[in-house]
Amino acid sequence: MQKNLVNITLGVVTEEVEIILESYPKYPDQEAFSPSGLRQDLIAYVLSRVPNKYIAIDSGESVSNHTVQVRCSSEQLLRIEDLIHTGIRDLLDSYEKIDYRLREQLKSCSTVATWFR
């Protein structure tokens, strides 16, 4: 039977993101990192910077059928938490720069558009 790889570090990171975001202000942080916002980018940011652990399960089986417990050392958990805080700052900073540039481009476009009226 075919097996699928499942990243079990993802669950730890996702849970820590949820806990940490609760301590941030609703606006702009929780709003920016809502499930429809930058949350997936934040999770990817952290996962790309920590060692990931995987399990192989039979296709058709769900991960919940397995008693998977990821044990992180205190040091690893602190590293994940630190990366989440750093990721929040980095992603918001990048987003604000993009948003600022976009607003500036829109302003210049609207100025040019009024010239041609």
N, C-alpha and C positions, 0 to 999 in steps of 0.2 A: 504494500500500500504506500502511496505517496505521502511524504511528510512535509510539513511547513515549518519554517523557522519563525519563532516569535521572540521579539525583543522584550525581555522582562524588565529591563532597566527603564523602559518607557513608563511603566506603571509607577515606579518610584518617583521619577522626575515629574510626572503629571500630578501625582498626589502632593508633592512638595510645592509645585507651582501654585496649586489651589490654596494651600495653607498660607504661603507667603503673600500671595496677592490679597488675601483677606486683611492683611495688616497695612496695605497701601490705601491711600485715599480713593474714594469712588471715582472722582474725576481728577486728573485725566487717566490715572494708571489702570484702575480696574476696568474702566470703559475701553481704554485702548487695547487691553489684553483680554477682552471678552472672547468667548468661543468663536465669534465671527470676526474678531479683530486679529491682533498680533500674537495670540496665544500659541498657535502652532509654530510661529517663527521663534518664539521664546523657548519652546520645548526642543525644537531642532537645534537652537543655539547651544543649549546645555548638553544635549545628547552628543553633539559633535565634539564636545570637549571632555567627555568622561569615558572610561572603559565601559562598554556595553556587554551585558550577558544575555545569552539566547538559550532557548530550549527548542527541541524538535518535537512536534506533535503530529499525530496522524491527521491528514486532511479530513475535514468533516467533524473533527473533535473541536471542542471549544477550550480555551485556556482555563476557563472556570472549572472544568472537569479535573484539572490538575491542581494539586495543592502546591502551588509555587510560592515559595517565600524567598524573596531576595534579601540576603543579609548584607547590609552595608556596614562597614566599620564607622565609628564616630567621625573619623577623619574623612572618609568618603562622603558621608552625609553632609558634613560641614562644607566640603568642596562643592557639592551639588547646590547647597543653599547659597553659597557665595556666588556661584555662577549664575544662579537665578537673579540675584540682586544686580549683578553686573550686567546681565543680559537685558534686564528691564531698563537700566540706564542707557545702555548702548543702542538698543532698538528704538527707544523713545527719541533719543538724540538723532539717530538716522532718519526716523520718520519726520521729526520736526524740520530737519534740513531739507528733505524732499518736499514737504508741505510748503515750506517757505519759498523754495525755488519755483514750485508750481504756481503759488500765488503771484510771485513776481512775473512769471511768464504770462499769466492771465492778465495782469495789469498792463504789461507792455502790448499784449495782443489787443486789449480793449482800447488802448491809446492809439494804436495803429488803425484800428477799425474806425475810430471816430474821425481820423484824418481823411478817410476815403468816403465819408458820408456827404 
